[in-house]
Amino acid sequence: MLVLTANGWSPLQEEAAPRLFQSFESVFEPAAGLGGLKIPSHITLLGVTARVMDTITCVNSWQLGANTGSNRFGSGLGLEKDTAISGPADPPSVYWQEEDIVLSPVGGCFTGGRIAVAIHFIKLPPPSLS
């Protein structure tokens, strides 16, 4: 990537290049809660994905979302081990402050199972012209 300076085009320092992150990949038991899993601030959110690591019990299905929408990344989600959830943000959204990731049971209460969750986003660092 190049940046225009007073002396012409120069390579952008590596630390100033836009970065795609997969952040906060976390495995947890839904019955115990998420433990504060959050979408970070000052990012462009691409989506949230999940995988059922151990079968989820005592619910009909579940939802994956955030404070602003409990089913933003998926609803009617499967319970069986190895179920994969790909929840793209539609459209990708800018988050200016942190927001909690929310799992909601449908038709019961979480009593067992394990889910891995990953948040996918782009963070644009300011340029470094040193």
Chimera marker file (.cmm) of the C-alpha trace (Angstrom):
<marker_set name="trace">
<marker id="1" x="0.000" y="0.000" z="0.000" r="1" g="1" b="0" radius="0.5"/>
<marker id="2" x="1.244" y="3.487" z="-0.833" r="1" g="1" b="0" radius="0.5"/>
<marker id="3" x="0.627" y="6.863" z="0.770" r="1" g="1" b="0" radius="0.5"/>
<marker id="4" x="1.022" y="10.269" z="-0.904" r="1" g="1" b="0" radius="0.5"/>
<marker id="5" x="3.480" y="12.547" z="0.936" r="1" g="1" b="0" radius="0.5"/>
<marker id="6" x="5.077" y="15.902" z="0.106" r="1" g="1" b="0" radius="0.5"/>
<marker id="7" x="7.915" y="13.918" z="-1.525" r="1" g="1" b="0" radius="0.5"/>
<marker id="8" x="5.617" y="11.731" z="-3.646" r="1" g="1" b="0" radius="0.5"/>
<marker id="9" x="4.293" y="8.212" z="-3.131" r="1" g="1" b="0" radius="0.5"/>
<marker id="10" x="5.911" y="6.183" z="-0.364" r="1" g="1" b="0" radius="0.5"/>
<marker id="11" x="5.257" y="2.693" z="1.012" r="1" g="1" b="0" radius="0.5"/>
<marker id="12" x="2.924" y="2.718" z="4.009" r="1" g="1" b="0" radius="0.5"/>
<marker id="13" x="4.478" y="1.399" z="7.180" r="1" g="1" b="0" radius="0.5"/>
<marker id="14" x="3.260" y="-2.152" z="7.917" r="1" g="1" b="0" radius="0.5"/>
<marker id="15" x="1.749" y="-1.169" z="11.274" r="1" g="1" b="0" radius="0.5"/>
<marker id="16" x="-0.413" y="1.465" z="9.565" r="1" g="1" b="0" radius="0.5"/>
<marker id="17" x="-1.971" y="-0.856" z="6.966" r="1" g="1" b="0" radius="0.5"/>
<marker id="18" x="-5.627" y="-1.852" z="7.382" r="1" g="1" b="0" radius="0.5"/>
<marker id="19" x="-5.944" y="-5.147" z="9.194" r="1" g="1" b="0" radius="0.5"/>
<marker id="20" x="-8.487" y="-7.901" z="9.141" r="1" g="1" b="0" radius="0.5"/>
<marker id="21" x="-8.816" y="-9.473" z="12.547" r="1" g="1" b="0" radius="0.5"/>
<marker id="22" x="-10.522" y="-12.531" z="13.873" r="1" g="1" b="0" radius="0.5"/>
<marker id="23" x="-10.790" y="-11.544" z="17.448" r="1" g="1" b="0" radius="0.5"/>
<marker id="24" x="-12.029" y="-12.918" z="20.725" r="1" g="1" b="0" radius="0.5"/>
<marker id="25" x="-12.463" y="-16.490" z="19.593" r="1" g="1" b="0" radius="0.5"/>
<marker id="26" x="-13.862" y="-17.938" z="22.758" r="1" g="1" b="0" radius="0.5"/>
<marker id="27" x="-15.351" y="-21.269" z="23.803" r="1" g="1" b="0" radius="0.5"/>
<marker id="28" x="-17.936" y="-21.186" z="26.568" r="1" g="1" b="0" radius="0.5"/>
<marker id="29" x="-20.918" y="-22.977" z="28.054" r="1" g="1" b="0" radius="0.5"/>
<marker id="30" x="-24.109" y="-21.047" z="27.187" r="1" g="1" b="0" radius="0.5"/>
<marker id="31" x="-25.698" y="-21.909" z="30.549" r="1" g="1" b="0" radius="0.5"/>
<marker id="32" x="-22.793" y="-20.075" z="32.261" r="1" g="1" b="0" radius="0.5"/>
<marker id="33" x="-23.059" y="-16.965" z="30.045" r="1" g="1" b="0" radius="0.5"/>
<marker id="34" x="-20.598" y="-15.329" z="27.696" r="1" g="1" b="0" radius="0.5"/>
<marker id="35" x="-18.302" y="-13.812" z="30.256" r="1" g="1" b="0" radius="0.5"/>
<marker id="36" x="-18.348" y="-10.355" z="28.685" r="1" g="1" b="0" radius="0.5"/>
<marker id="37" x="-17.648" y="-11.240" z="25.039" r="1" g="1" b="0" radius="0.5"/>
<marker id="38" x="-17.865" y="-7.880" z="23.244" r="1" g="1" b="0" radius="0.5"/>
<marker id="39" x="-17.680" y="-6.376" z="19.798" r="1" g="1" b="0" radius="0.5"/>
<marker id="40" x="-14.761" y="-3.914" z="20.118" r="1" g="1" b="0" radius="0.5"/>
<marker id="41" x="-15.125" y="-0.164" z="19.592" r="1" g="1" b="0" radius="0.5"/>
<marker id="42" x="-13.958" y="1.790" z="16.533" r="1" g="1" b="0" radius="0.5"/>
<marker id="43" x="-14.162" y="-1.101" z="14.065" r="1" g="1" b="0" radius="0.5"/>
<marker id="44" x="-16.099" y="-2.139" z="10.976" r="1" g="1" b="0" radius="0.5"/>
<marker id="45" x="-17.849" y="-5.362" z="11.861" r="1" g="1" b="0" radius="0.5"/>
<marker id="46" x="-17.950" y="-7.997" z="9.116" r="1" g="1" b="0" radius="0.5"/>
<marker id="47" x="-19.783" y="-10.631" z="11.121" r="1" g="1" b="0" radius="0.5"/>
<marker id="48" x="-19.882" y="-13.075" z="13.990" r="1" g="1" b="0" radius="0.5"/>
<marker id="49" x="-19.442" y="-16.822" z="13.523" r="1" g="1" b="0" radius="0.5"/>
<marker id="50" x="-19.934" y="-19.738" z="15.866" r="1" g="1" b="0" radius="0.5"/>
<marker id="51" x="-19.584" y="-23.505" z="16.078" r="1" g="1" b="0" radius="0.5"/>
<marker id="52" x="-21.380" y="-25.840" z="18.470" r="1" g="1" b="0" radius="0.5"/>
<marker id="53" x="-18.573" y="-27.769" z="20.199" r="1" g="1" b="0" radius="0.5"/>
<marker id="54" x="-20.841" y="-29.983" z="22.362" r="1" g="1" b="0" radius="0.5"/>
<marker id="55" x="-24.580" y="-30.469" z="21.753" r="1" g="1" b="0" radius="0.5"/>
<marker id="56" x="-26.750" y="-27.752" z="23.323" r="1" g="1" b="0" radius="0.5"/>
<marker id="57" x="-29.502" y="-29.147" z="25.558" r="1" g="1" b="0" radius="0.5"/>
<marker id="58" x="-32.992" y="-28.175" z="26.814" r="1" g="1" b="0" radius="0.5"/>
<marker id="59" x="-33.828" y="-25.609" z="24.104" r="1" g="1" b="0" radius="0.5"/>
<marker id="60" x="-35.560" y="-25.853" z="20.715" r="1" g="1" b="0" radius="0.5"/>
<marker id="61" x="-32.999" y="-23.574" z="19.044" r="1" g="1" b="0" radius="0.5"/>
<marker id="62" x="-31.011" y="-20.441" z="19.845" r="1" g="1" b="0" radius="0.5"/>
<marker id="63" x="-30.182" y="-16.980" z="18.510" r="1" g="1" b="0" radius="0.5"/>
<marker id="64" x="-26.872" y="-15.169" z="18.083" r="1" g="1" b="0" radius="0.5"/>
<marker id="65" x="-26.903" y="-11.393" z="18.260" r="1" g="1" b="0" radius="0.5"/>
<marker id="66" x="-25.817" y="-8.250" z="20.049" r="1" g="1" b="0" radius="0.5"/>
<marker id="67" x="-27.401" y="-5.705" z="22.398" r="1" g="1" b="0" radius="0.5"/>
<marker id="68" x="-28.975" y="-3.934" z="19.419" r="1" g="1" b="0" radius="0.5"/>
<marker id="69" x="-30.563" y="-7.110" z="18.029" r="1" g="1" b="0" radius="0.5"/>
<marker id="70" x="-30.743" y="-10.497" z="19.715" r="1" g="1" b="0" radius="0.5"/>
<marker id="71" x="-30.905" y="-12.339" z="16.368" r="1" g="1" b="0" radius="0.5"/>
<marker id="72" x="-28.652" y="-10.091" z="14.259" r="1" g="1" b="0" radius="0.5"/>
<marker id="73" x="-26.263" y="-12.923" z="13.335" r="1" g="1" b="0" radius="0.5"/>
<marker id="74" x="-28.702" y="-15.838" z="13.274" r="1" g="1" b="0" radius="0.5"/>
<marker id="75" x="-31.919" y="-17.320" z="14.607" r="1" g="1" b="0" radius="0.5"/>
<marker id="76" x="-33.374" y="-20.824" z="14.655" r="1" g="1" b="0" radius="0.5"/>
<marker id="77" x="-29.794" y="-22.078" z="15.059" r="1" g="1" b="0" radius="0.5"/>
<marker id="78" x="-28.961" y="-25.770" z="15.353" r="1" g="1" b="0" radius="0.5"/>
<marker id="79" x="-28.115" y="-27.591" z="18.546" r="1" g="1" b="0" radius="0.5"/>
<marker id="80" x="-25.996" y="-30.521" z="17.336" r="1" g="1" b="0" radius="0.5"/>
<marker id="81" x="-22.227" y="-30.784" z="17.745" r="1" g="1" b="0" radius="0.5"/>
<marker id="82" x="-20.291" y="-29.311" z="14.776" r="1" g="1" b="0" radius="0.5"/>
<marker id="83" x="-23.169" y="-27.043" z="13.689" r="1" g="1" b="0" radius="0.5"/>
<marker id="84" x="-21.495" y="-24.013" z="12.061" r="1" g="1" b="0" radius="0.5"/>
<marker id="85" x="-23.040" y="-20.541" z="12.096" r="1" g="1" b="0" radius="0.5"/>
<marker id="86" x="-21.872" y="-17.864" z="9.666" r="1" g="1" b="0" radius="0.5"/>
<marker id="87" x="-23.476" y="-14.580" z="10.670" r="1" g="1" b="0" radius="0.5"/>
<marker id="88" x="-22.384" y="-11.830" z="8.304" r="1" g="1" b="0" radius="0.5"/>
<marker id="89" x="-23.294" y="-8.299" z="9.325" r="1" g="1" b="0" radius="0.5"/>
<marker id="90" x="-25.795" y="-7.140" z="6.712" r="1" g="1" b="0" radius="0.5"/>
<marker id="91" x="-24.673" y="-4.507" z="6.019" r="1" g="1" b="0" radius="0.5"/>
<marker id="92" x="-21.191" y="-4.349" z="7.597" r="1" g="1" b="0" radius="0.5"/>
<marker id="93" x="-21.452" y="-1.831" z="10.429" r="1" g="1" b="0" radius="0.5"/>
<marker id="94" x="-19.221" y="0.643" z="12.201" r="1" g="1" b="0" radius="0.5"/>
<marker id="95" x="-19.186" y="0.283" z="15.989" r="1" g="1" b="0" radius="0.5"/>
<marker id="96" x="-18.064" y="3.407" z="17.838" r="1" g="1" b="0" radius="0.5"/>
<marker id="97" x="-18.367" y="1.746" z="21.244" r="1" g="1" b="0" radius="0.5"/>
<marker id="98" x="-18.206" y="-1.788" z="22.598" r="1" g="1" b="0" radius="0.5"/>
<marker id="99" x="-21.311" y="-3.930" z="22.396" r="1" g="1" b="0" radius="0.5"/>
<marker id="100" x="-22.066" y="-7.258" z="24.072" r="1" g="1" b="0" radius="0.5"/>
<marker id="101" x="-22.525" y="-10.448" z="22.060" r="1" g="1" b="0" radius="0.5"/>
<marker id="102" x="-25.783" y="-12.112" z="23.115" r="1" g="1" b="0" radius="0.5"/>
<marker id="103" x="-26.890" y="-15.763" z="22.935" r="1" g="1" b="0" radius="0.5"/>
<marker id="104" x="-30.598" y="-16.310" z="23.497" r="1" g="1" b="0" radius="0.5"/>
<marker id="105" x="-32.304" y="-19.679" z="24.063" r="1" g="1" b="0" radius="0.5"/>
<marker id="106" x="-35.552" y="-20.335" z="22.187" r="1" g="1" b="0" radius="0.5"/>
<marker id="107" x="-38.094" y="-22.648" z="23.829" r="1" g="1" b="0" radius="0.5"/>
<marker id="108" x="-36.297" y="-23.377" z="27.087" r="1" g="1" b="0" radius="0.5"/>
<marker id="109" x="-33.166" y="-22.538" z="29.063" r="1" g="1" b="0" radius="0.5"/>
<marker id="110" x="-29.586" y="-23.467" z="28.259" r="1" g="1" b="0" radius="0.5"/>
<marker id="111" x="-28.536" y="-26.359" z="30.513" r="1" g="1" b="0" radius="0.5"/>
<marker id="112" x="-25.613" y="-27.861" z="28.606" r="1" g="1" b="0" radius="0.5"/>
<marker id="113" x="-23.366" y="-27.631" z="25.581" r="1" g="1" b="0" radius="0.5"/>
<marker id="114" x="-20.374" y="-25.598" z="24.462" r="1" g="1" b="0" radius="0.5"/>
<marker id="115" x="-20.143" y="-22.973" z="21.693" r="1" g="1" b="0" radius="0.5"/>
<marker id="116" x="-17.103" y="-21.303" z="20.097" r="1" g="1" b="0" radius="0.5"/>
<marker id="117" x="-17.714" y="-17.714" z="18.955" r="1" g="1" b="0" radius="0.5"/>
<marker id="118" x="-15.478" y="-15.498" z="16.791" r="1" g="1" b="0" radius="0.5"/>
<marker id="119" x="-15.917" y="-11.813" z="15.934" r="1" g="1" b="0" radius="0.5"/>
<marker id="120" x="-14.625" y="-10.727" z="12.492" r="1" g="1" b="0" radius="0.5"/>
<marker id="121" x="-13.827" y="-7.078" z="11.873" r="1" g="1" b="0" radius="0.5"/>
<marker id="122" x="-11.562" y="-4.525" z="10.221" r="1" g="1" b="0" radius="0.5"/>
<marker id="123" x="-9.660" y="-1.948" z="12.249" r="1" g="1" b="0" radius="0.5"/>
<marker id="124" x="-8.145" y="1.007" z="10.419" r="1" g="1" b="0" radius="0.5"/>
<marker id="125" x="-5.095" y="2.342" z="12.259" r="1" g="1" b="0" radius="0.5"/>
<marker id="126" x="-3.907" y="5.894" z="11.602" r="1" g="1" b="0" radius="0.5"/>
<marker id="127" x="-0.966" y="6.243" z="9.210" r="1" g="1" b="0" radius="0.5"/>
<marker id="128" x="2.570" y="6.286" z="10.499" r="1" g="1" b="0" radius="0.5"/>
<marker id="129" x="4.761" y="8.593" z="8.446" r="1" g="1" b="0" radius="0.5"/>
<marker id="130" x="8.028" y="8.159" z="10.284" r="1" g="1" b="0" radius="0.5"/>
<link id1="1" id2="2" r="1" g="1" b="0" radius="0.2"/>
<link id1="2" id2="3" r="1" g="1" b="0" radius="0.2"/>
<link id1="3" id2="4" r="1" g="1" b="0" radius="0.2"/>
<link id1="4" id2="5" r="1" g="1" b="0" radius="0.2"/>
<link id1="5" id2="6" r="1" g="1" b="0" radius="0.2"/>
<link id1="6" id2="7" r="1" g="1" b="0" radius="0.2"/>
<link id1="7" id2="8" r="1" g="1" b="0" radius="0.2"/>
<link id1="8" id2="9" r="1" g="1" b="0" radius="0.2"/>
<link id1="9" id2="10" r="1" g="1" b="0" radius="0.2"/>
<link id1="10" id2="11" r="1" g="1" b="0" radius="0.2"/>
<link id1="11" id2="12" r="1" g="1" b="0" radius="0.2"/>
<link id1="12" id2="13" r="1" g="1" b="0" radius="0.2"/>
<link id1="13" id2="14" r="1" g="1" b="0" radius="0.2"/>
<link id1="14" id2="15" r="1" g="1" b="0" radius="0.2"/>
<link id1="15" id2="16" r="1" g="1" b="0" radius="0.2"/>
<link id1="16" id2="17" r="1" g="1" b="0" radius="0.2"/>
<link id1="17" id2="18" r="1" g="1" b="0" radius="0.2"/>
<link id1="18" id2="19" r="1" g="1" b="0" radius="0.2"/>
<link id1="19" id2="20" r="1" g="1" b="0" radius="0.2"/>
<link id1="20" id2="21" r="1" g="1" b="0" radius="0.2"/>
<link id1="21" id2="22" r="1" g="1" b="0" radius="0.2"/>
<link id1="22" id2="23" r="1" g="1" b="0" radius="0.2"/>
<link id1="23" id2="24" r="1" g="1" b="0" radius="0.2"/>
<link id1="24" id2="25" r="1" g="1" b="0" radius="0.2"/>
<link id1="25" id2="26" r="1" g="1" b="0" radius="0.2"/>
<link id1="26" id2="27" r="1" g="1" b="0" radius="0.2"/>
<link id1="27" id2="28" r="1" g="1" b="0" radius="0.2"/>
<link id1="28" id2="29" r="1" g="1" b="0" radius="0.2"/>
<link id1="29" id2="30" r="1" g="1" b="0" radius="0.2"/>
<link id1="30" id2="31" r="1" g="1" b="0" radius="0.2"/>
<link id1="31" id2="32" r="1" g="1" b="0" radius="0.2"/>
<link id1="32" id2="33" r="1" g="1" b="0" radius="0.2"/>
<link id1="33" id2="34" r="1" g="1" b="0" radius="0.2"/>
<link id1="34" id2="35" r="1" g="1" b="0" radius="0.2"/>
<link id1="35" id2="36" r="1" g="1" b="0" radius="0.2"/>
<link id1="36" id2="37" r="1" g="1" b="0" radius="0.2"/>
<link id1="37" id2="38" r="1" g="1" b="0" radius="0.2"/>
<link id1="38" id2="39" r="1" g="1" b="0" radius="0.2"/>
<link id1="39" id2="40" r="1" g="1" b="0" radius="0.2"/>
<link id1="40" id2="41" r="1" g="1" b="0" radius="0.2"/>
<link id1="41" id2="42" r="1" g="1" b="0" radius="0.2"/>
<link id1="42" id2="43" r="1" g="1" b="0" radius="0.2"/>
<link id1="43" id2="44" r="1" g="1" b="0" radius="0.2"/>
<link id1="44" id2="45" r="1" g="1" b="0" radius="0.2"/>
<link id1="45" id2="46" r="1" g="1" b="0" radius="0.2"/>
<link id1="46" id2="47" r="1" g="1" b="0" radius="0.2"/>
<link id1="47" id2="48" r="1" g="1" b="0" radius="0.2"/>
<link id1="48" id2="49" r="1" g="1" b="0" radius="0.2"/>
<link id1="49" id2="50" r="1" g="1" b="0" radius="0.2"/>
<link id1="50" id2="51" r="1" g="1" b="0" radius="0.2"/>
<link id1="51" id2="52" r="1" g="1" b="0" radius="0.2"/>
<link id1="52" id2="53" r="1" g="1" b="0" radius="0.2"/>
<link id1="53" id2="54" r="1" g="1" b="0" radius="0.2"/>
<link id1="54" id2="55" r="1" g="1" b="0" radius="0.2"/>
<link id1="55" id2="56" r="1" g="1" b="0" radius="0.2"/>
<link id1="56" id2="57" r="1" g="1" b="0" radius="0.2"/>
<link id1="57" id2="58" r="1" g="1" b="0" radius="0.2"/>
<link id1="58" id2="59" r="1" g="1" b="0" radius="0.2"/>
<link id1="59" id2="60" r="1" g="1" b="0" radius="0.2"/>
<link id1="60" id2="61" r="1" g="1" b="0" radius="0.2"/>
<link id1="61" id2="62" r="1" g="1" b="0" radius="0.2"/>
<link id1="62" id2="63" r="1" g="1" b="0" radius="0.2"/>
<link id1="63" id2="64" r="1" g="1" b="0" radius="0.2"/>
<link id1="64" id2="65" r="1" g="1" b="0" radius="0.2"/>
<link id1="65" id2="66" r="1" g="1" b="0" radius="0.2"/>
<link id1="66" id2="67" r="1" g="1" b="0" radius="0.2"/>
<link id1="67" id2="68" r="1" g="1" b="0" radius="0.2"/>
<link id1="68" id2="69" r="1" g="1" b="0" radius="0.2"/>
<link id1="69" id2="70" r="1" g="1" b="0" radius="0.2"/>
<link id1="70" id2="71" r="1" g="1" b="0" radius="0.2"/>
<link id1="71" id2="72" r="1" g="1" b="0" radius="0.2"/>
<link id1="72" id2="73" r="1" g="1" b="0" radius="0.2"/>
<link id1="73" id2="74" r="1" g="1" b="0" radius="0.2"/>
<link id1="74" id2="75" r="1" g="1" b="0" radius="0.2"/>
<link id1="75" id2="76" r="1" g="1" b="0" radius="0.2"/>
<link id1="76" id2="77" r="1" g="1" b="0" radius="0.2"/>
<link id1="77" id2="78" r="1" g="1" b="0" radius="0.2"/>
<link id1="78" id2="79" r="1" g="1" b="0" radius="0.2"/>
<link id1="79" id2="80" r="1" g="1" b="0" radius="0.2"/>
<link id1="80" id2="81" r="1" g="1" b="0" radius="0.2"/>
<link id1="81" id2="82" r="1" g="1" b="0" radius="0.2"/>
<link id1="82" id2="83" r="1" g="1" b="0" radius="0.2"/>
<link id1="83" id2="84" r="1" g="1" b="0" radius="0.2"/>
<link id1="84" id2="85" r="1" g="1" b="0" radius="0.2"/>
<link id1="85" id2="86" r="1" g="1" b="0" radius="0.2"/>
<link id1="86" id2="87" r="1" g="1" b="0" radius="0.2"/>
<link id1="87" id2="88" r="1" g="1" b="0" radius="0.2"/>
<link id1="88" id2="89" r="1" g="1" b="0" radius="0.2"/>
<link id1="89" id2="90" r="1" g="1" b="0" radius="0.2"/>
<link id1="90" id2="91" r="1" g="1" b="0" radius="0.2"/>
<link id1="91" id2="92" r="1" g="1" b="0" radius="0.2"/>
<link id1="92" id2="93" r="1" g="1" b="0" radius="0.2"/>
<link id1="93" id2="94" r="1" g="1" b="0" radius="0.2"/>
<link id1="94" id2="95" r="1" g="1" b="0" radius="0.2"/>
<link id1="95" id2="96" r="1" g="1" b="0" radius="0.2"/>
<link id1="96" id2="97" r="1" g="1" b="0" radius="0.2"/>
<link id1="97" id2="98" r="1" g="1" b="0" radius="0.2"/>
<link id1="98" id2="99" r="1" g="1" b="0" radius="0.2"/>
<link id1="99" id2="100" r="1" g="1" b="0" radius="0.2"/>
<link id1="100" id2="101" r="1" g="1" b="0" radius="0.2"/>
<link id1="101" id2="102" r="1" g="1" b="0" radius="0.2"/>
<link id1="102" id2="103" r="1" g="1" b="0" radius="0.2"/>
<link id1="103" id2="104" r="1" g="1" b="0" radius="0.2"/>
<link id1="104" id2="105" r="1" g="1" b="0" radius="0.2"/>
<link id1="105" id2="106" r="1" g="1" b="0" radius="0.2"/>
<link id1="106" id2="107" r="1" g="1" b="0" radius="0.2"/>
<link id1="107" id2="108" r="1" g="1" b="0" radius="0.2"/>
<link id1="108" id2="109" r="1" g="1" b="0" radius="0.2"/>
<link id1="109" id2="110" r="1" g="1" b="0" radius="0.2"/>
<link id1="110" id2="111" r="1" g="1" b="0" radius="0.2"/>
<link id1="111" id2="112" r="1" g="1" b="0" radius="0.2"/>
<link id1="112" id2="113" r="1" g="1" b="0" radius="0.2"/>
<link id1="113" id2="114" r="1" g="1" b="0" radius="0.2"/>
<link id1="114" id2="115" r="1" g="1" b="0" radius="0.2"/>
<link id1="115" id2="116" r="1" g="1" b="0" radius="0.2"/>
<link id1="116" id2="117" r="1" g="1" b="0" radius="0.2"/>
<link id1="117" id2="118" r="1" g="1" b="0" radius="0.2"/>
<link id1="118" id2="119" r="1" g="1" b="0" radius="0.2"/>
<link id1="119" id2="120" r="1" g="1" b="0" radius="0.2"/>
<link id1="120" id2="121" r="1" g="1" b="0" radius="0.2"/>
<link id1="121" id2="122" r="1" g="1" b="0" radius="0.2"/>
<link id1="122" id2="123" r="1" g="1" b="0" radius="0.2"/>
<link id1="123" id2="124" r="1" g="1" b="0" radius="0.2"/>
<link id1="124" id2="125" r="1" g="1" b="0" radius="0.2"/>
<link id1="125" id2="126" r="1" g="1" b="0" radius="0.2"/>
<link id1="126" id2="127" r="1" g="1" b="0" radius="0.2"/>
<link id1="127" id2="128" r="1" g="1" b="0" radius="0.2"/>
<link id1="128" id2="129" r="1" g="1" b="0" radius="0.2"/>
<link id1="129" id2="130" r="1" g="1" b="0" radius="0.2"/>
</marker_set>
